[in-house]
Amino acid sequence: MAQENDSSNRPFLRGRAVGRVLSFALVLSLAAAAACAQLALRGARPAGAPAMAEGALAALGGLRSIAAEVVWFRADRLQDEGRYVELAQLASTLAYLEPHTPEVWSHAAWNLAYNISIMMPTPEDRWRWVHAAIRLLRDKGLALNPLESELYRELAWMFELKLGTDLDSAAGVYREKWREIVKDVERRGAWPEIRMDGAVVGEVRRGYGIDDVADPQFSAVYWAHIGRTVATKKEDFLFLNEIIRQARQIYFRKRSEAGR
């Protein structure tokens, strides 16, 4: 079976804390700042409000950046120690503090989908964590950062590899669960529920020849296709192109094998 835990290749932010020499007094002061920041955020957020309330963040002022530094430092340590559940909890604090930093969202989602999910006892339990990673990127990260091609890339890649291939032993269950969701949305014409645009769905169908909208590779192409429209760097554009090429290749190979 392929190695499912990919944390060694995707550090939370390895190197960010490397080279920083913090005195004991400074660590204490930063820890206190982080605690104050978390309390301020909890108190400022009404029930049901978005986790990244801009008003609450603005109220933190300079404390926000200081708290973020100590949280990043702690996240790096948790990554080294393999304490992924605690890392997931800490990621929510980072989302409060740096909601417009794409790597916060991409690394947090990767941790949910690849590190925490494989610790679960059943494929259904795994799916809940993988689906949470998809929603984190799609519903929160991209909602706050709609022009960040990195997030489109991460989301597309998750559909292509985590759901669309058998690198994960539970991938068959993921595909079944995702198909149920998409078929229900398609039947009701409720594409906004999964943050998709019905018109763009039609464009992807016609432009890339993928008819099965419930296949994860369709979603991979869909999000990479949108990501290309906002990519400002050539390497990002090429990366998204490669995701589309690979997703189509996987899709049509499976169709060919099924038709034999």
Disulfide bonds with the S-S distance in Angstrom:
none
